[in-house]
Amino acid sequence: MPVGTQGTVKAVHLNELKNDIQAEIILGNTYHLYLRPGIEILERAGGLHKFNAWDRPILTDSGGFQVFSLSENRKLREEGAEFRSHIDGSKHLFTPERVMDIQRSIGADIIMAFDECTPGNADYDYAKKSLELTERWLDRCLKRFHETEPKYGYSQSLFPIVQGCVYPDLRKRAAENVASKGAEGNAIGGLAVGEPTEKMYEMIEVVNAILPQDKPRYLMGVGTPANLLEAIERGVDMFDCIMPTRNGRNGQLFTKQGVMNMRNKQWEADFSPIEPEGASAIDTIHTKAYLHHLFKVNEILALQLASIHNLAFYLWLVKEARKHIIAGDFTAWKFGILPNLQNRL
């Protein structure tokens, strides 16, 4: 899912998302949309779909990760998370109930439960207390979700989130609790937040051995192309990550041959296509030398082209993975392509 935190995928127009990138769903963020443009504006617009003219599905992150990242400006208690806005310092309170109401007003097709995202290096005692709080909050989210109705004439789905840091027994407990709720899909949170990559893969295996196989399993905030393939092999179905667009805006392109830094001088006189047989139409229209030039002179078009390329590449990669799963040769394909994906060109 391309990340559209504030109601837009940075530097990319929705026509490009649909036609060139071929995105079927995008992600928005409850915390940011709550602060700006605000829930009143979104309700008056008829929800985020009407506000940004995106007529395909939207998923909203509950804001739990953003509250986690505001560690110096927030206080956690049983009621919820009190925090100060990063914009103007104003004080706000997110409770599980309030977060459900906000996401109802945003009008996302998939909404996330409110949780505490623990850092990857949290000690066991903190992780256990945090998980217990997240589980109590989940019960409150479910209660509020089931006692309220969608606002814009279509159904919404609520995904619980499995937490538990890097501790297998906590992850197992969390997955069993989440699986028992019978939700339409389930998420795995609190990974790629500082823990070793192999530990992340271990936690995915622990959790996916328990979560229902016939319902979507969503790994939140991950990751590199290699991370995606490793997680898919372990049973993950859905992903979001800012990496394609953020890294693209900084000049880094992901390709079938490896990773390119378009600011490097080596591309200055390379007049070959950005990527022959690339996933996006722009890959064959523009050359590496041209994109290098755009980055060197700080042209806004550089950010747009790189973002389109990276998003199209990520969508191509997961579609290829799906083809090879159906064909029955996913593992062999993964081992064949991984060295290229991790290559620095």
C-alpha positions, -999 to 999 in steps of 0.1 A, spaced: 0 0 0 15 34 -10 16 56 21 -6 87 18 -1 99 54 -19 132 51 -44 123 25 -19 123 -4 10 101 -15 39 126 -15 48 139 -50 24 116 -67 -10 124 -83 -38 99 -80 -40 95 -118 -4 82 -116 -13 60 -86 -41 44 -107 -26 42 -142 11 41 -139 17 26 -105 -16 6 -105 -22 9 -68 -54 -7 -56 -53 7 -20 -35 35 -2 -28 42 34 -37 74 54 -29 83 90 -54 90 118 -30 112 138 -21 135 110 -56 137 94 -71 144 128 -48 174 132 -50 186 96 -74 191 79 -94 180 109 -124 158 114 -149 185 109 -136 193 74 -134 156 64 -170 150 75 -182 181 56 -164 168 26 -181 134 29 -150 115 41 -115 111 29 -125 94 -3 -145 124 -14 -119 149 0 -90 135 -20 -110 120 -49 -96 85 -44 -123 60 -54 -104 28 -43 -99 14 -9 -81 33 19 -66 19 51 -59 42 81 -32 36 107 -47 43 141 -20 68 150 -4 45 176 30 46 159 29 84 157 21 86 194 50 62 200 73 84 180 63 114 202 77 98 233 89 131 247 55 147 242 31 121 253 18 103 284 2 69 284 -24 59 309 -53 34 311 -77 59 296 -55 65 265 -26 85 252 -23 122 259 0 140 235 10 174 223 7 182 186 40 184 167 24 214 149 15 238 176 20 221 209 -17 218 217 -28 190 240 -49 161 228 -62 128 241 -65 96 220 -86 69 237 -96 37 219 -131 50 216 -120 83 202 -97 67 177 -126 45 164 -148 76 161 -121 95 142 -116 66 117 -153 63 112 -153 100 103 -123 96 80 -142 69 62 -114 44 56 -124 10 43 -100 -7 68 -94 8 102 -68 -2 128 -72 -8 165 -54 17 188 -23 2 203 10 10 220 39 4 197 69 -7 219 105 1 208 124 -29 195 148 -28 224 122 -27 252 128 -50 282 105 -79 289 87 -62 318 79 -31 298 68 -51 267 45 -73 289 28 -43 305 25 -26 271 9 -57 256 -16 -59 284 -26 -23 279 -29 -29 241 -51 -59 247 -74 -39 270 -75 -11 245 -84 -36 218 -114 -48 237 -126 -12 240 -119 -6 203 -140 -36 193 -169 -26 217 -169 9 202 -167 -3 166 -196 -27 171 -218 -1 187 -213 25 160 -221 26 123 -202 37 92 -210 73 82 -208 73 44 -229 43 32 -203 16 29 -189 -10 54 -156 -7 73 -134 -34 86 -114 -33 119 -81 -50 121 -66 -58 155 -28 -55 159 -5 -81 174 22 -66 196 47 -82 220 80 -68 210 107 -94 203 95 -119 229 81 -152 215 58 -159 244 43 -124 243 39 -126 205 22 -160 209 -1 -147 236 -10 -116 215 -16 -136 183 -39 -160 201 -59 -132 216 -62 -114 183 -71 -146 164 -99 -152 190 -116 -119 180 -127 -131 146 -118 -99 128 -119 -97 90 -81 -93 89 -52 -90 114 -21 -69 116 14 -74 130 28 -43 145 58 -32 165 84 -46 141 111 -28 121 114 -4 151 150 -11 160 152 -49 165 176 -71 144 161 -82 110 164 -119 119 144 -113 151 117 -96 130 115 -127 108 113 -149 139 84 -130 153 66 -131 120 69 -169 120 56 -171 156 26 -149 149 17 -164 115 17 -199 129 -14 -187 149 -32 -161 129 -59 -175 106 -46 -183 72 -78 -175 54 -78 -139 65 -54 -111 54 -22 -108 75 -8 -73 74 28 -65 84 28 -28 93 56 -4 82 79 -29 65 101 -26 45 129 -32 19 122 -53 -11 141 -82 6 120 -78 37 88 -81 17 98 -113 0 110 -129 33 78 -119 50 57 -132 21 74 -165 24 64 -165 61 27 -159 53 23 -121 52 -3 -107 27 -3 -69 31 24 -43 36 28 -5 38 61 14 40 73 50 34 105 36 20 96 37 -18 86 74 -16 109 87 11 140 70 -4 129 81 -39 127 117 -28 163 113 -16 175 100 -49 175 62 -42 159 40 -68 150 3 -63 154 -18 -95 155 -54 -106 192 -51 -109 198 -34 -75 197 0 -58 208 32 -75 217 65 -59 208 89 -87 228 117 -72 261 98 -79 283 112 -106 284 78 -123 250 85 -138 259 119 -152 264 107 -188 245 74 -187 219 78 -214 203 44 -210 168 41 -197 162 44 -159 153 7 -161 149 -12 -193 117 -32 -191 109 -13 -159 76 -15 -140 67 21 -149 63 39 -182 87 66 -171 115 40 -168 118 38 -206 110 74 -214 137 90 -192 174 83 -189 195 79 -158 215 110 -169 183 131 -170 171 120 -136 206 126 -122 204 161 -136 170 168 -121 183 158 -86 215 178 -90 195 210 -98 168 203 -72 139 201 -96 106 190 -81 101 166 -110 130 145 -97 110 137 -66 79 128 -87 97 105 -111 117 87 -85 86 82 -63 66 68 -93 94 45 -102 98 31 -67 61 26 -60 56 9 -94 86 -13 -87 73 -24 -53 39 -32 -68 56 -51 -96 75 -71 -70 45 -82 -50 26 -90 -81 55 -112 -93 55 -129 -59 18 -137 -62 24 -152 -97 52 -175 -83 31 -185 -53 4 -196 -77 29 -213 -99 44 -232 -69 80 -220 -74 81 -189 -51 110 -200 -30 133 -208 -60 123 -174 -76 130 -156 -43 165 -170 -40 171 -161 -76 161 -125 -74 173 -116 -38 210 -111 -46 201 -85 -73 176 -67 -50 203 -62 -24 230 -52 -49 243 -16 -48 248 -3 -83 
